[in-house]
Amino acid sequence: MAVNLPLPLAENLKPVAGVELGWAEAGVRKANRKDVLVVRVAQGSTVAGVFTRNRFCAAPVQVCREHLAAGKGIRAIVVNTGNANAGTGEPGLANARATCDALAAQLGIAPEQVLPFSTGVILEPLPVDRITAALPAAIANAKPDNWLAAAESIMTTDTQPKAASRTVQIGGKTVTLSGISKGAGMIRPNMATMLGFVATDATVSQDVLQALVSYAADHSFNSITIDGDTSTNDSFVLIASGKAGAPAIERAEGADFEALRAALTDLSQELAQMIVRDGEGATKLMTIQVEGGKDVAECRLIAYAVAHSPLVKTAFYASDPNLGRILAAVGYAGVDDLDVERVNLWLDDVLVARDGGRNPEYREEDGQRVMKQAEITVRIALGRGDAAATVWTCDLSHDYVSINADYRS
């Protein structure tokens, strides 16, 4: 059961002019479920993305990088769930390219204008014939208001679809942003099995679009963790169709750029937090805020040490204020010159540790009260600078083990 995560409503998801989405049931892994998505992109759109840094990156990730670098203008995206096409060597690359070839032939575009994505089980051959056979159905039902169905078609162990929209004023014109994401386990994006797709009808140059998607990823998908595992397939893609009629954003500066970046980042954070709220077996959402650091890097290092700790995560699952585990994680994070006597720790509004030791006024019942909440903020002040960073994570429950033990069955 997702943590305080209402189901998205189709009527709240806004169509983006120049982008059409269609789905099909290919039976990639299981019958009678949406498992193929096709996104058609208007000619003249710009597309940019960030991808996993896992050295064992999946075949579709490799092909996506090649096709974006070719610079021919992306016209379509194809996504399959149920099979990651990762750890599949040259046959996997051939299958990813065959999927692009098949979609390109049906749409009358070049294969290099197609971006392929896969998510699911690693080290198994992609059933490319089933996917290509399903493409005509996905193309036939493609339409601008299919965002909810699109979100459903990319799910794996997700318990519910993840989708959201925003609007922003650019040069007196209303610009729309809509996006979907998927992920529930094997989540610690580092580009960014996590996938995210956002489309906008703003007009954005290629270089600026790349800057936007990189910034949004760093402040959203690259700031979440469920289990500390970086997938082979993590990808976050941004499409700008240019159909809103707003002034073109050609430089990474100015009011229009900042307004679009803020809207994109806000949307991306919502989609990223949806993944954490739907973490496999999650019962709580934890926000880890680290402040007073020398630089952002050390703040993130400490935040992730806390967020990844199985001892911290299981304590939160049990609603047990065994908060010394948090201080231990801060201490082993790798900031070698950290002065622990300057560290303060809060659990929501409760000051737990002051100047590196237990706050004399801290009471166990206060910690217990906060730990029983579904959403909890851990704030750590290092007392050594002005930098800060935030990471979102979830607890670690019995269900996480069960889900992953049974994943392939």
C-alpha positions in Angstrom: 0.0 0.0 0.0 1.5 3.3 -1.1 2.2 5.9 1.6 -0.3 8.8 1.3 -0.4 8.5 -2.5 -3.8 9.0 -4.1 -4.4 7.4 -7.5 -3.9 9.9 -10.3 -7.1 10.9 -12.1 -7.2 11.0 -15.9 -9.0 14.3 -15.9 -6.2 16.0 -13.9 -3.5 15.0 -16.4 -3.2 17.6 -19.1 -2.6 16.8 -22.8 0.6 18.2 -24.3 0.2 19.4 -27.8 2.5 17.6 -30.2 2.7 14.4 -28.0 0.5 11.3 -28.4 0.6 8.2 -26.3 -0.6 4.7 -27.1 -0.4 1.4 -25.3 -0.8 -2.3 -26.1 -0.8 -5.7 -24.4 2.1 -7.7 -25.8 2.4 -10.4 -23.1 6.1 -9.6 -22.6 6.0 -11.4 -19.2 2.4 -11.7 -18.2 -0.8 -11.9 -20.2 -3.6 -9.4 -20.1 -1.7 -6.4 -18.9 -0.6 -3.1 -20.5 3.1 -3.6 -21.2 4.1 -1.6 -24.3 3.9 2.1 -24.7 4.5 4.2 -27.8 4.9 7.9 -27.6 4.7 9.9 -30.9 6.5 13.2 -30.9 5.8 16.1 -33.4 8.4 17.0 -35.9 10.6 19.8 -34.8 10.4 18.8 -31.1 13.6 18.7 -29.0 14.3 15.7 -26.8 17.0 15.3 -24.1 17.7 12.7 -21.4 19.9 11.5 -18.6 20.6 7.8 -18.0 22.0 5.4 -15.5 25.7 5.4 -14.8 25.7 1.7 -14.0 28.5 0.2 -16.1 26.2 -2.7 -16.9 23.8 -0.4 -18.5 21.0 -2.0 -20.5 21.0 -2.4 -24.3 18.1 0.2 -24.7 20.1 2.8 -22.7 23.1 2.3 -25.0 20.9 2.7 -28.1 19.2 5.8 -26.7 22.5 7.4 -26.2 23.5 6.6 -29.8 20.3 7.9 -31.2 20.3 11.2 -29.2 23.9 11.7 -30.3 23.0 11.2 -34.0 21.0 14.5 -33.9 18.3 13.5 -36.4 15.4 14.6 -34.2 13.6 12.2 -32.0 10.1 11.4 -33.3 9.0 8.4 -31.2 9.6 6.5 -27.9 8.8 2.9 -27.3 8.8 1.3 -23.8 8.3 -2.3 -22.7 7.8 -3.6 -19.3 8.4 -7.1 -18.0 11.9 -7.5 -19.4 14.9 -5.1 -18.9 17.0 -6.3 -21.9 20.0 -5.8 -19.6 23.0 -8.2 -19.4 22.0 -9.5 -22.8 25.2 -8.6 -24.8 25.1 -8.2 -28.6 21.8 -10.0 -29.0 20.2 -7.5 -26.6 21.6 -4.6 -28.7 20.2 -6.2 -31.8 16.8 -6.6 -30.2 16.7 -3.0 -29.1 17.6 -1.9 -32.6 15.1 -4.3 -34.1 12.3 -2.7 -32.0 13.4 0.8 -33.2 13.4 -0.5 -36.8 9.9 -1.9 -36.5 8.4 1.2 -35.0 10.2 3.5 -37.5 8.9 1.5 -40.4 5.3 1.8 -39.2 5.7 5.6 -38.6 7.7 6.4 -41.7 10.7 7.7 -39.8 14.3 6.7 -39.4 15.3 4.2 -36.8 17.7 6.8 -35.3 14.6 8.9 -34.5 13.3 6.3 -32.1 14.3 5.9 -28.4 13.8 2.5 -26.9 13.3 1.8 -23.2 12.9 -1.5 -21.3 12.2 -2.3 -17.6 11.8 -5.6 -15.8 13.8 -8.8 -15.3 17.6 -8.6 -16.0 19.6 -11.2 -17.9 16.7 -12.6 -20.0 16.3 -12.3 -23.8 13.9 -9.6 -24.9 10.8 -11.2 -26.7 11.2 -8.7 -29.5 8.7 -10.5 -31.7 5.9 -10.0 -29.2 6.7 -6.3 -28.8 6.9 -5.6 -32.5 3.6 -7.5 -33.0 1.9 -5.2 -30.5 3.1 -1.9 -32.0 0.2 -1.4 -34.5 -2.3 -1.6 -31.6 -0.3 1.0 -29.6 0.0 3.3 -32.6 -3.7 3.0 -33.3 -4.9 4.1 -29.9 -2.3 6.9 -29.5 -3.8 10.2 -28.4 -2.8 13.3 -26.4 -4.9 12.5 -23.3 -3.6 9.0 -22.7 -1.3 9.9 -19.8 -2.9 7.7 -17.2 -2.9 4.6 -19.5 0.7 5.4 -20.4 1.6 5.4 -16.7 -0.1 2.1 -16.2 1.7 0.5 -19.2 5.2 1.0 -17.7 4.6 -0.5 -14.3 6.5 -3.5 -12.9 6.2 -4.0 -9.1 4.5 -0.6 -8.8 1.2 -0.9 -6.9 -0.2 2.1 -8.8 0.5 4.4 -11.7 2.4 7.6 -11.2 1.5 10.7 -13.2 1.1 14.4 -12.7 0.8 17.7 -14.6 1.7 21.4 -14.2 1.1 24.7 -16.1 3.3 27.8 -16.1 3.1 31.2 -17.8 5.9 31.8 -20.3 5.8 35.1 -22.2 2.0 35.5 -21.6 1.3 32.0 -22.9 0.1 29.0 -20.8 2.7 26.2 -21.1 1.8 22.6 -20.0 4.0 19.9 -18.5 2.8 16.4 -18.0 4.8 13.4 -16.9 4.9 9.8 -15.8 7.3 7.7 -13.8 7.7 4.1 -12.6 9.7 2.4 -10.0 9.2 0.7 -6.6 12.4 -1.3 -6.0 16.0 -1.3 -7.2 15.9 2.4 -6.7 18.9 4.6 -6.2 19.1 6.5 -9.5 22.5 7.8 -10.4 22.3 9.7 -13.7 18.9 9.8 -13.5 14.5 -0.3 -12.7 13.4 3.7 -12.7 11.9 5.4 -15.7 10.6 9.0 -16.0 9.1 10.8 -19.0 8.0 14.4 -19.0 6.7 16.4 -22.0 6.0 20.1 -22.4 4.7 22.2 -25.2 7.3 24.9 -24.5 9.9 25.8 -27.2 13.3 25.0 -25.9 16.7 24.7 -27.6 18.5 21.4 -27.4 21.3 22.7 -25.1 18.9 24.3 -22.7 16.7 21.3 -22.7 19.7 19.1 -21.7 20.5 21.6 -18.9 16.9 21.5 -17.7 16.6 17.7 -17.6 20.0 17.4 -15.8 19.0 20.0 -13.2 15.6 18.4 -12.6 17.1 15.0 -12.3 19.6 16.1 -9.7 16.9 17.7 -7.6 14.4 14.9 -7.9 15.2 11.4 -9.2 18.8 11.7 -8.1 17.7 12.5 -4.6 15.6 9.4 -3.8 16.5 5.9 -2.6 14.5 2.8 -1.7 17.2 0.2 -1.3 20.4 1.7 -2.6 20.5 -0.3 -5.8 21.2 1.6 -9.0 19.4 -0.1 -11.8 20.8 -0.9 -15.2 18.0 0.9 -17.0 17.4 4.2 -15.1 16.3 6.9 -17.6 14.7 10.3 -17.4 13.6 12.0 -20.7 12.3 15.4 -21.4 10.3 16.3 -24.6 9.6 19.9 -25.7 7.2 20.0 -28.6 7.1 23.8 -29.1 3.4 23.9 -29.7 2.3 26.3 -27.0 3.3 29.4 -29.0 5.3 30.8 -26.2 8.6 32.5 -26.8 11.5 30.2 -27.4 13.9 29.6 -24.5 17.3 29.5 -26.1 19.6 30.4 -23.1 19.8 28.9 -19.6 19.0 32.2 -18.0 16.2 34.8 -17.6 12.7 34.8 -16.2 11.2 32.4 -18.7 14.0 29.8 -18.2 13.7 30.0 -14.4 9.9 29.7 -14.5 10.1 26.6 -16.7 12.9 25.1 -14.6 10.9 25.6 -11.4 7.8 24.0 -12.9 9.8 21.1 -14.3 11.6 20.5 -11.0 8.4 20.7 -9.0 6.8 18.1 -11.3 9.9 15.9 -11.2 10.0 16.0 -7.5 6.4 14.9 -7.3 7.0 12.0 -9.7 10.2 11.0 -7.8 8.4 11.1 -4.4 5.6 9.0 -5.9 8.3 6.3 -6.5 9.4 6.4 -2.8 5.9 6.5 -1.5 5.2 3.3 -3.5 8.5 1.7 -2.5 8.2 -2.1 -2.3 6.7 -2.8 1.1 6.9 0.9 2.2 4.8 2.1 5.1 6.6 5.4 5.7 8.1 8.3 3.7 11.2 9.8 5.3 12.7 13.1 4.3 16.4 13.3 5.2 17.6 17.0 5.4 21.2 17.7 6.0 22.3 21.3 6.5 25.3 23.3 7.6 27.7 21.3 5.5 30.9 22.6 3.7 29.5 21.6 0.3 26.5 19.9 -1.2 28.5 16.7 -1.9 29.2 16.0 1.8 25.6 16.8 2.7 24.4 14.2 0.1 26.9 11.7 1.4 25.6 11.9 4.9 21.9 12.0 3.8 22.4 8.8 1.7 24.3 7.1 4.5 21.2 7.6 6.7 18.7 6.8 4.0 20.5 3.6 3.0 21.1 2.2 6.5 19.1 -1.0 7.0 19.2 -0.4 10.7 17.7 3.0 10.4 15.1 1.9 7.9 14.0 -1.1 10.0 13.8 1.1 13.1 11.4 3.4 11.2 9.3 0.5 10.1 9.0 -0.6 13.7 8.2 3.0 14.9 11.1 2.4 17.3 13.0 5.7 18.2 16.3 3.9 18.2 17.9 7.1 17.0 21.5 6.4 17.8 21.4 4.4 14.5 21.1 7.8 12.7 24.1 9.2 14.4 26.1 6.1 13.7 25.2 6.5 10.0 26.3 10.1 10.1 29.6 9.1 11.6 30.5 6.4 9.0 29.3 8.4 6.0 32.9 9.3 5.0 33.3 12.9 6.1 36.6 12.3 7.9 37.0 15.7 9.5 33.4 15.9 10.8 33.3 17.5 14.3 30.6 15.4 15.9 30.4 17.8 18.9 28.8 20.3 16.5 26.1 18.0 15.2 22.4 18.4 16.1 19.6 16.0 15.1 15.9 16.6 14.9 13.0 14.2 14.3 10.4 16.6 12.9 10.1 19.2 15.7 11.8 17.1 18.3 15.5 17.9 19.1 17.0 14.5 19.8 20.7 15.2 19.9 22.5 18.5 20.7 26.2 19.1 20.2 26.8 15.5 19.4 25.1 14.0 22.4 21.6 13.2 23.6 19.5 16.3 24.2 18.9 16.4 28.0 15.4 17.5 27.4 14.6 14.7 24.9 11.9 12.3 26.0 11.4 8.8 24.5 7.7 9.4 24.2 8.3 12.5 22.0 10.4 10.4 19.6 7.8 7.6 19.7 5.0 10.1 18.7 6.9 11.2 15.6 8.0 7.7 14.6 4.3 6.5 14.4 3.6 9.1 11.7 3.4 8.0 8.0 5.7 10.9 7.0 8.7 11.9 9.0 11.5 14.5 8.5 15.0 13.8 9.8 17.0 17.0 10.0 20.7 16.9 10.7 22.7 20.1 11.2 26.5 19.7 10.8 27.6 23.1 12.0 30.4 23.5 9.5 29.1 25.6 6.6 26.1 26.8 4.6 25.5 23.9 2.2 22.4 21.7 2.4 20.9 18.7 0.6 17.7 16.6 0.8 17.1 13.0 0.1 13.7 11.1 0.2 13.5 7.5 1.2 11.2 4.9 2.8 11.3 2.3 5.5 12.3 -1.3 5.0 9.6 -3.9 5.9 9.0 -7.6 5.7 7.1 -7.1 2.5 10.2 -5.7 0.7 12.0 -9.1 1.3 8.9 -11.1 0.2 8.4 -9.0 -3.0 12.0 -9.4 -4.1 12.2 -13.0 -3.1 9.2 -13.8 -5.3 9.9 -11.3 -8.1 10.7 -13.9 -10.9 8.0 -16.4 -9.9 
